[in-house]
Amino acid sequence: MLRFVVRFFFHNRKRTFQAIITLTLALVIYIATVLLVGGYAANISGMASIVQPSNFLLITEGGQSLSESRIDLEVLSFLEEYSEKTPNVDIILPQLYFEVSVVGETEKKINTHLRLLNFTTFELYQRHSYSYTLITPDKDEIIMGQQLKSMLSAGVGAEIEVKSDVIQLNEIADTVVNDSFTITNIIESGQEFDIEILASIDNFEFNTALNFVSFIELYIMDTREVGTIISEIQAEFKNLELTEEKQTQNFIIYATDEVIRTLTLLEILFFVLMLVSITYSIYTLVKESEEEIFVLRSIGSTKFHIILLFMIQSLFIGVIAGILAIIVGYLSVSGIVAVVSAITGLPFIALNINGSLIGIIFLLSVSLSIVSGIYPSIEAAKIKVIREDL
């Protein structure tokens, strides 16, 4: 069988190579997009960290996500006393952070997060822009991120339902959120808040009193003292995890993800077109190989053997296209970047082609080639053993 696969592979080089080149081109475009966007983002992020050291510290429970983190209120008491002794800690901003679903007036449902905070401290910590003058929301009011507003088609004055699964307060107590809220404002800056809802930590009502916060943000006056502050807090609470918040870098990562997500949608359309093209190439190869298929059926090959023959050939096309795409894609992008850097004087981009990207390329390549080969393989198996023209 393998011998026949190889023979068929080279039987009609034009059609076989056409399928390989078509698939390789699609994959090279995908590789170039990921490498260039990721490379430029890494460069800009690196420069941002040098130009603007972080004044922000994020305190969470060790090993937990923001929504899973639980920090005892005694940590807040300690930080308040600590800030009096250490004037370098300027602002302490505790927040509650829960996974919720939001249902708009059109009944559209979106899963997001509810962030509860003190708005006065929030604005001192970092300035933000709003559609209207900021007024602290009442107990039945919320502020919505601008992207979430667009997704729900719900602006200021609209009513939304906020629902959650059970929120675990401690080992024996829990509560739920299932209420209607009025949107009073739209937050227009702050990246991570774009797809969230914000409410007042002082006015929001739970069924049971909370005895924790999800995480705490600190504003540090002098970034030279960050290391000392981290070590002193962790010496008191070893279960806490303190990390520097890179505000500029976070925005770059957010923007990069959005760009890649948008480009991926365009690439999906491109892959669909490539899928049609590859299917046509393999189908044409089948039609031009009727003599060989007739011989194989005459010597005892079953329909299954014929299908298997062309499916293996499709697999070969996918593997070869994947290898070529990685080599050609990386070398071509590296070459273009080197030329552009030399001509314009822009910094060279460190292109990172890792195991994850290689795995995605091979998965796409093999999947596309196999899917493209299904219909032609079935058509090949339908070719009659007895020739009608004999």
Number of C-alpha atoms within 10 A of each C-alpha: 12 10 8 15 18 14 13 20 20 13 16 15 12 11 21 21 16 16 26 24 18 18 28 26 17 22 26 23 15 21 22 21 19 20 21 18 15 20 17 18 19 20 14 14 19 12 12 17 14 9 9 12 16 20 19 21 21 18 23 24 22 14 11 13 13 19 17 17 20 23 22 14 13 11 17 17 10 13 18 15 11 16 15 11 10 12 12 17 23 15 20 20 19 23 19 22 20 19 17 22 19 23 19 21 13 10 11 12 16 16 15 16 20 26 22 22 21 17 19 13 13 17 12 14 18 10 9 13 13 15 12 11 8 17 11 19 21 15 15 16 22 26 28 27 22 24 17 20 21 12 13 18 13 19 19 16 12 13 18 23 17 22 18 18 13 11 15 14 16 11 6 6 13 15 16 15 18 14 11 17 19 20 23 22 24 24 24 16 14 15 18 11 20 18 20 23 24 24 25 23 18 14 16 15 13 11 10 11 11 17 12 19 23 23 24 21 21 22 21 21 15 14 15 11 13 19 10 9 19 17 13 11 18 14 11 11 13 11 13 22 17 20 14 17 18 19 17 16 19 14 15 19 15 13 14 18 15 12 15 17 12 11 14 15 11 11 18 13 11 14 19 13 14 22 22 12 17 27 23 18 22 26 23 15 23 23 14 14 15 14 12 15 21 18 12 17 18 13 9 10 16 13 18 11 16 22 21 18 21 27 23 21 25 30 20 19 28 27 20 17 28 26 16 19 28 21 12 18 22 18 13 14 19 19 12 11 19 16 13 14 14 12 9 8 10 11 13 16 19 15 19 14 13 8 9 8 15 16 12 13 24 20 15 18 25 22 16 23 29 22 16 26 26 18 16 24 25 18 15 22 23 12 18 13 16 10 9 6 4 4
